[in-house]
Amino acid sequence: MSATIHRLDPTRPQPSLEPMMQLVASDMNLVNAVILDRMQSDIPLIPELAGHLIAGGGKRMRPMLTLASARLLGYTGNRHHRLAATVEFIHTATLLHDDVVDGSDLRRGKRTANLIWGNPASILVGDFLFSRSFELMVEDGSLKVLKILSNASAVIAEGEVDQLTAARRVDLGEERYLDIIGAKTAALFAAACRIAAVVAERPESEEQALDAFGRNLGVAFQLVDDAIDYVSDAGTMGKDTGDDFREGKVTLPVILAYARGNQEDRKFWKDAILGHRASDEDFAHAVELVRATRAIDDTLARARHYGQRAIDAIAGFSPGQARDAMTEAVEFAVARAY
């Protein structure tokens, strides 16, 4: 991790995702039509369960990034609509599987699919959505697109397994943790952006620039999620405050607070991550510790660092509505914590 922390523009008004949503609104309607069509099945449980999550209030950040990247490049075709739907199916499949692994009860403020229909149904419908995503990749006809998205799917799975093997290890270390979120979260952000350059037939340098934009945004996005689990509420996060803590998740605020704590603090964190300290009083103490050790401040400083790297990655593209909207989307991702 670089010691230099870049600052996002403090003079801008409160950033919003609205400019990017408006930028891609007409394209998103076509993507939604693809999603609705391809999640159908003769088995009623499949569209019912998939629809519960897909219509669950998410902003669809990843497919929007595909569409916004295409706008940034001036692409005028329609291949990106199906590919944006592909990205959303991959993301939704991973959410269904993640909620089973994590034993989560709430997703975007609603009961999780595994809580309603059970773990086996959630896993199998997730598999169905993965299969649909690969159908769409093949239909696009580009081996390069197929390679990028299939590789991202494999990297996400590797990241999830890596996280599983590192579970309950409070001494995990910052670099290992960044590797995990780089795989399980940032890889799909990167692929979602990069495929736009492939369908627009732009040079490798522009592919790499968009890959870097998405990858750095993905890391920043996850770090902010880590932080606001300790400082926000269900209205902001779509989950209960302290869910990560009560589930024994080792996130960056915990890693930093543990490393900086005294012997008593470290014993508390070890007990908490093992599930022995999960009361409201324990969570309140955890919040005190992450604040006292500046673990939250430094997690958010790292998020701003990666956010600025994302903005810098697209600085070479022509200025205009698309670049402005993508820049503000990064600022929005970081500002969620404030």
Order of alpha helices (4+ residues) and beta strands (2+ residues): alpha-alpha-alpha-alpha-alpha-beta-beta-alpha-alpha-alpha-alpha-alpha-alpha-alpha-alpha-alpha-alpha-alpha-alpha-alpha
